[in-house]
Amino acid sequence: MPDHVKMTIIEPDGNEYSLWTLKGKTVWEALETIGWDMRGSCGGQGNCSKCKFRMTGGVSELTLTERERLIPEEVSSGQRLACLATVEDDFTLFIDYWQREDKAKTSLLRYRPGIINDSGVSNKEFFIPGRETECHIPIYDRIKSTLSGYSLELSADNINYLAGLDRQGRPALELHAIILGGTRVIKVGRQRETLLGLALDIGSTSLFAALVDLENGKTVAMASHNNMQRTYGEDIISRVNYAMEHEEGASSLQRILINNLNSMIEEMASDTGASPLSIYKITAVGNPVMLHLLLGLGTAGFGAAPYVGSFSEEIHMPVSELGLKVNPLSTMSILPQLGGFVGADTTACLLTLAPIHDQTFLLIDIGTNGEIVLGHHGRMWTASAAAGPAFEGGAVSCGMRAGQGAIDKIFWNHGKLGFRVIGGEMPRGICGSGIIDLVSVLLENSLIDANGTFTVQASQLFNMRTGDRGAEIILDGDELVCASPLVFNQEDIRQVQLARSAIRTAIDIMLRMADINASRLDHIFLAGAFGSYVDPDSIINIGLIPAVSKEKIRNIGNAAAAGSIIALLSNGKFQEASLIKSKVQYVELTEQEDFQALFIENLNF
């Protein structure tokens, strides 16, 4: 194997194993083939500096870009960027942290089972006469006669199975039918089956799935995995561009997503002993691009204004066309979208808030795209704000997604920074909530000014130096012991300012359209992982949201997933989602005359 070289991986506990890869590949590509989460936010373009690993042996020389992206301490310790290091010979890669799947979406689910009776999938027990000696009526005909008010849609395999049960002289048979939509009998058997549904929340960063008992409304199992499409770009526009620029781009992205979901289905089935063939109904929510990729639909409409896809109303599609490993007779139903990049996930969030739609509220779900809804006396306005990846740990030197080793909380402790690390282990970086805390602490203690510039006080408190991204401080403290220093610089602050201004400008514009001020707000709901962990004091302090009483701010967790489950279990609630769509006015922010001026004004703290 002259072109094959050995890649040795050493894990944090010293466990060592070797794999073969090809010369000429980047280390990123080699790790991607074994399913390693590369943590990057630029799709392997060398722009985000998140795929740092220690390496020794047969890899290419340090590139100029790596020298610019890595701080001196990282270079001296052997850190490399996996997307820029090329495999030349046998080499060793050191994993300084444990890879773990993102479980945030499962831990944040707020759904609780209620009284469910209209999922559209049900069991029916019935009896048919036995086969008499003198009158040989086929078993299918006897079933059809007994279930005269229903439409029989049995497969050939099912009919053969039933014929095997039938014999002359046998008394009446007790059978169980699975009924879809109240009238369609799709399967008949001797045993009563557990009827399962699958609720999906298709995020651009992570995927959530819940396996639900359709008869009692209880969640049987949940799974949350990283969305492996991130290899082709962290944000949805990067994936749209990939789909447009490559002949098989869209089909590749769909295949990756379907494989992702199938592995989650298999995981939940293995954990519970349930059969995937017992899944008869699926609902899915997500942003418009992810939903188009899920269904195998073209995404070119999202490549330029006015950002219109192939559908926005509710849609139903036979699952047999998609390749999901569930019962082939099931149907996937997608909740309606609200317009532009505001998708069915926001509709699902609003479905969970239906009891307060007549009040005045803000719903904010912050990710790479921030979706904001303002409700006032039954009317609603929504907009999508291009916040960028800063609030998810991207585009920030020390940023990372929330997970093991991420600093998720920063506070001022007797003149020094205090930290909290997820998992209590050695910190690897700072996730979105921690970044907001850090900026808030710096601002509150006059370590940066209203323009976001480091002050003289900052240089007295921190080890400060000048880097390629402007002035930078090295974060340290008794609790902060890291493999390599965490650096926060002027450009990082700028990224937070840009993200903050995008969200705040959207809020300000919608408040103006409703002709109200922030004091009229009864509630501010923060959805998703970011909203569940962020400190209300911090987001008020940096001006991300208007200054309101903290009692009005409520974290509602993974409301999109909860809404997906509610719609799965209730056809009435699913139809209610369409009513919600009819009440929401989509606002294209860039078409507002004062958008640019307001955006620039909101850049300052």
N, C-alpha and C positions, 0 to 999 in steps of 0.2 A: 504494500500500500504506500507507494512513494509520495503521494499527495496527502496522505493522512498523517496527522500528528496527534499526540496525546495531550489532552487537557486535564490536568489534575486539580481538583477542587478540594480545598480544606475548609471545613465548617467551623463555627465558633467553638464547638466542644472538642475540636481536634480530629473529628471523624474525617477520613480522607477517602476519596474515590476518584476514578479516572474514566474519561470518556474520549472517544475519537472524534475529531473534527477535521475540516479540510483547510489546507494552506490557502491563504488569500482572503479568507473570510474575516470579517471583523469579529472581535470578541463578543460584541452585542449579538451578532447573527448566530454565533456558536451557542451562546446561552439561551437565546430565544428558542432554538430547536429543542431544548430540554424543558421548556415551559417556565423558565425563570422570569419573574416580574422585574423588568429592567428599571422601573421607577422613573424613567425619563418622561419629559413632557414635550419633547420636540421631535419624536419619531426617529431618533437616531441621527439627527442632523448636526450634532455637536454644539447646539446652542444653549442648552439648559444646564449642563454640567451635573446632572443628577445620577448618571450611571458610573459612579466612581467605585473602583475596586483596586485593591493592592494586587500587583502582578509581578512575577519574576520569570525569567527564562525567555523563550522564543517568541517575543512579540516585537512589533516594529518600534523604531525610535520614537521618543517623545516628540509630538508635533508642535508646531508653533501655536496652533489654536489651544492645545492642552496647556502649554506654558502660560497662555493668557487667561485660561479659565480656572486653573488650579492655583491655590495659594502656595507659597514656598514650602510651608510645613508639609503639605500634601505631596508635593513633588519629591521632597527628600525622603518621605516614608514609603515611596513606591506606588502611590496612587496613580491610576490611569483612567481615562474615559473609555469605556468599553466600546463605544460607537466609533472611536477614532483609532483604537489600537488594533493592528492587523496581525493575524496569526501567521508566524513564519516557521516555527518549529515547536517542539514540546515546551509547554509552559505550565506554570502553577498560578492559580487564582485563589485568593484568600477571601472567604466570606466572613465579614466582621459583624454580621447581624443575622438573625434568623428571619427567613422569609415566612410570612404568615398571610393567609388570605384575609381580605378585608371583611371583618364581621360587623362593621359599624351598622350597616343597614338592618341586620337582623336584631341587633341589640336595641335599636331605636324604634322598633315597631310598636305603635300604641294601640293596635287593633285589639278589641275584645269581642268575643262571639256574642251575638244577640239572638233574637227570635227570627229564624230564617225559614221561609216556606215557599219561596218563588225563584229558586235557582234555575228552574227549567229542566232539571235532571232528577228523576225519581225512580224508585223501585215499586213494582206492583206484584203482589202475590195473587195467583189465580190457580184454578183447577181445570183440567180438561178431562173428558170421559176417557176411560181406557179403551183399548182396541178390542172390539167385539168379534166373535167367531164368524157371525153371519154377515156383518157389515164392515168392510175394510176401508174405513175413511182415513186417508193419510193424516199424519200427525200435524202437518202444516195447516191442513184445512180445518182440523179441530181447533187449533190455536186461533186461526183467523175468525172462526165462528164465535169462539168465546170472547175474543177481544174485538168485537164487531165495531166498536167506536174508534178504533185505532188504525193507523197505517203501519202494516208490517214491512220492515226494511231489513230483513235478516240476510246475513251472508250465506254463501253456499256451505262454508265450514260449519256454521251454526246449525243449518238445516240438517246436515249430515250427522252432527252430534245428537240432535233431537231424535232423528230416525233411529239411532243406535239405542236410545232409551226405550223405544216403543216395541212391544211384543204382544202377541196374541194372548188374551186372557188376563193381561195386567190390569189391575183396578185403576181408578182415577189417579192422574198424575198431578202432584203439586209442583208448580213451576213459578219462576220469578222472571219478570220482564223489566228491562231497563228502558225507560221512556224519556225521550228528549222532546222538549217543547210542548209537553202536554199530550201529544198525539202520536209521535213517531216511536214505534217499538223497534229498537235497533239490535237487541240481543235478548234471547230467552235461555234460561238454564235452570238446573235443579237447585242451586244454592243462591242465597241472597248475597249480592256483591256489595262491597264497600264502594261508594261512588265518590270519586275524588275530583277536585278541580285544581287548576294551577293558576296562581296570580303572579304576574311578572311586573317588575319595575326595571325598565331597560335604561340604565344610565350610561353616559359616555365614559365615566370612570369606573363604576362598579355596577354589578347586576344583582338583583334580588329576586328570589323565587320563594313562594309559599305553597305548600301542598295542603289543601283544605278539604275536610270532610263536608261534602255538599249537603248532607242531611242534618247535621247538628251545628255546622258553622265553626267547628273547632279547627285550629291550625295543627296539622299533623306533624309537619316538619318545615324547616326554613333553611335556605342556603344563600350565601352572598359570596360572589367571586369577583375578582378583578376582571374588567372587560378587556380581553386580549386584543381588541382592535386598537388599543392604545399604541401598539407597535407602529401603526401607520399614522400616528398623530394624536396628541392629547386632546385637542379641541375638535369640534365637529366640522369646522370649515376645512381643516387639514384632511379629514376623511372624505369630505365632499370632493376636494381637489384630487385626492388619490383615486377616487372612483371615476372621475372624469378623465384623468390623464392616463389611466392604464386600461387596456382593452378588457381585461378580466377583473378590474378593480372592484366594481360593485359586487360581483358574485363572490370574490374572495372575502370581502368584508362580511357578506351575509353568511358565508360558510363558517368563518371564524366565530361569529355570534351564535349560530345554531349549534356548533360544537360546544361552545361555552355553556349554553343552556342545557344541552343534553347531558353534559357532565354533572351539572347541578341536579338534574332530574334523577340520574343514576345514584348520586350521593344521597339524596333524600329517600329514594326507594330502598337503598341498602341500609340506611339508618333505621327505617321503620318496618322493613319487610313487606312493604306495599308493592304492588305491580304497577309499572308505568302504564300498562294497558287498562288500568282502572281509572285513568285520567280522561274524563269525558268532556271537560269544558275548560277553556283557557281565556283569561283576560290579560291584556297587556297595556301598560302605559309607558310613556317616555317622551323625550323631546322629538319633534317632527323628523329630524334627520335619522335618529336611531330607529324610529318606527318604520321609515321607508327602507332602511337597510335590512331590518328584520324581515319585511315582506318581500324583499327582492325588487323593490321599486326604484326607478331612477331618481337621483338626487340633484340633477343639474339645475333644477329650479331654485335650489338654495345657494347657488354659486354667485348670484348677483341679485340686486333689487329687482322686483319687489319681494323676493324670497317666498315664493309660492311653490308648494309641492304638488303631488298628484291627488291628494285628498286631504280633507280636514275634518269631515264629518265622521261619525262612527263607521266602522268597517268590520265586516265579518268575512273570514277566509277559511276554507277547508284546510285543516292542519296537514293533510296528506301532501299538499303542495310545498310545504316548508321543510320537511325532513325532521321534525321534532319526534322524539321517541316516546310517543304517547299513543293512546288509542286512535287508530287512523280514522275513526268515525267522528272524532271531536272537531270542534270549530274554534278558531281563535277570534276573539272579539276585541277590538281596540276602541277605547273611549275617544270621543271627539277632541280635536285640538282647538286651540283658541286663536291661532293666527301667527304668522311669521315663525319665529323660533320658540314660541310659547306652545307647549305641547299638551298631550293627554295627561302627563304627570301633574301639571298644574290643575287641570280639570279634576283629577282624582283628589288632589289636596282640597279643592273647594268642595268636593262631595262630602268630605269629612267635616266641613265647617257649615254645612247647610242650615243648621238651626240658627245661626247668627247672621245670615245673609242680609237681614233687614237693618243690621247695625252698621256702624262705621268702623272699618278695619283695614289694616294693611297685611297682606300675606307676602312674605319674602322668602324665596328659595335661592340661596346663593351658591353658585358653582362657577365654572368657567363662563357660562352664561348665567346671569341672574334673572330670574323670573319674578316679577312684582305684580300684585293685584291690589287695587284699591276698591273697596266696596263701600257704598254709601246709600242707605235707604233702599236697598234692592237693586240698584244699578252698580255695575262693575266696569272697571277699566284695567287693562293689562298691557304690559310692555316687557320686552326682553332687553336687558342691558348687557353689553359686551364687557363683562368685568375682567376677563382675562383669568389666568391661572393663579394669580397672587393669593387669593383666599383659599386655594387648595394646596398651597405650598409651592406652586410652580413660579417660574420667573423671579424667584428670590434665592440669593446665593445659598443660604442655609435652609431653604424650604424643603418640605417633603409632605406627602399625604399623611393623614392621621393613621397611625399604626404603631406597632411596637417600636420603642426608641424615639418616638416623636415627642418633643416638648409641646404640650397642649395648653399650658397655663404659665404665664409669667406675671410676677407681681413685685411690688417695691417692698423691700424688707430691710428696715433700718439702714437706709442709704445704699443698699445693694439690690441687685436683681435676684429674685427668688424664682425657682423653676419647679414644674411638675412634669414628670416624664411618664408617658403611657407604658405600662408594663414594669415600671420601676427599674429599668435596665439602663445601660450606658446610652446617653442621647446621641442620635444620629443627625438630628435636624429639628426644625420647628414647623409644625403644621399650621393651618390657616388661623385657628383660634389663638394660638400662641403668638403668631405674627401680629394679629390685631392687638393683643395684650401688650406686646413689646412696643409697638408704635404709641399706644395709649400711655404707657409708663414714661416713655421718652418725652412725649408731649407734655404730660402733666407735671413732670419734674424739670421742665425747661431745658431738656437735653437736645431737643430739636425745636425750631421756631415754627411759626405758622406756615412758612414756606416749605417746611420739611427739611431744613438745613441743620446739620449738627452745629451745636453752639460751643462756646468756650468751655462751659461747664462739662460738656460731654468729653472733651479732650482731657479734662482734669480727672474724670471718674474712670474712663476706659483707656485701654491701650489703643490709641488711634493712629492710623497710617493712611497713606494715599495708595489706592489701587487702580486697576483699569476701569472700575465702575465708580470712581470718585472716592471721597473720604470714606473710610470704613473703620468700624469699631470691632474689636475682638471681645466676644461675650465670655465672661468668666465668672466664677463664683465657687464657693465651697461645694455646692451641690453639682456643679457643672464640670464633670470630668469626662473628656471626650477622646476618641481615638485621634481626631484632628480638630483644630479650632473651629468654632462656629463664628462666621463673620457676617456682619450686617452693614450694608453700605448705602451710599447716597442713592444709587440706582434702585436698590431694594425699596427704599422709602418712596421713590417715584412710582414704582409699580403699585404700591399700596394706594398712593394718591389717585392714580388713574382708575383703579378698581373702585375705590370709594366714590369718586366723582361720577362714575357710570351709574352706580346704584342710586346715589343721592339725587342725581339729575332726573332719573326716571321717576323717583318718588315726588320730587318737586313739581314736575310737569303734570303728573296725574292729579295731585292735590289741586293744582290750578284749574284743571279741566273740570273737576268736581266742584270748584268754587268753594273750597273749605281750606282751613289751615290745620296744622298738626294737632292743635289743642282739641279738635273735634273727634279725634281718633279714640274709639273705645278699646281697641285691641291692636297689638302688633304681633302677628304670628310668624315665628321663625321656623322654617321647615328644613329637613335634611340634616346631614351630619354636621355641617358647619353651624347651622342654626341651633343645634342641640348642645353644642359645647362652648359656643362663644359667650363671653361675659357681657351682659347687657350694659354694664357701666362702660366697658371698653368701646363698644360700637357707638354709644351715645357720645363718649368723650372725643372720638375722632370724627364725629359728625356723619357716620355712615347712615344713621337714621335720625329723624328729628328728636329733639330733646323732649321726652315725655316721661311720665312717672314710670318707674321700673315695674310697678304692679300691672301695667298694661301690656308688658312684654311676656310672651309665652312661647316656650319651645314646644313644638308639636311633633318632633321626631320625624320618622319616615312616613309622613302623611300620604305621600304618593302611593306607597305600597299598601297602606291601610285602605285607601280609596279603591285600589285595584281589587282587594279582597272583598270589599263591600259590594262592588259592581259584579264580581264573580258570583256572589251568593244571592243576589237579588236582581231579577230582571227589572223590577220597578226602579231600583236605584240606578241601574244602567241607563234607563230611559231618562231619569232625572238629570244625568250628566248632559244630555242633549239640551234640556231646558236651561241648564246653567250656561252652556255655550251661547244660547240665544240672548242671554242677559249681559254678556261681556262684550265690551267694545275694545278691539285691539288698537293700540296706539303705536305707530311707527315713529320712534323718537327722532330719527334723523330728518323727518319731514317737518318737524316743529321749527318755526322760524328762529327762535331764540335758543335752540338746542346747543349750538357751539358756544355761544356766549355764556350760557348757564353752566356748561360743562367746564369751561376754563375757570369760571368763578368758583366752582366747587372743588377745584384742585387744591386750594389752600385749606389748611385745617382751621 
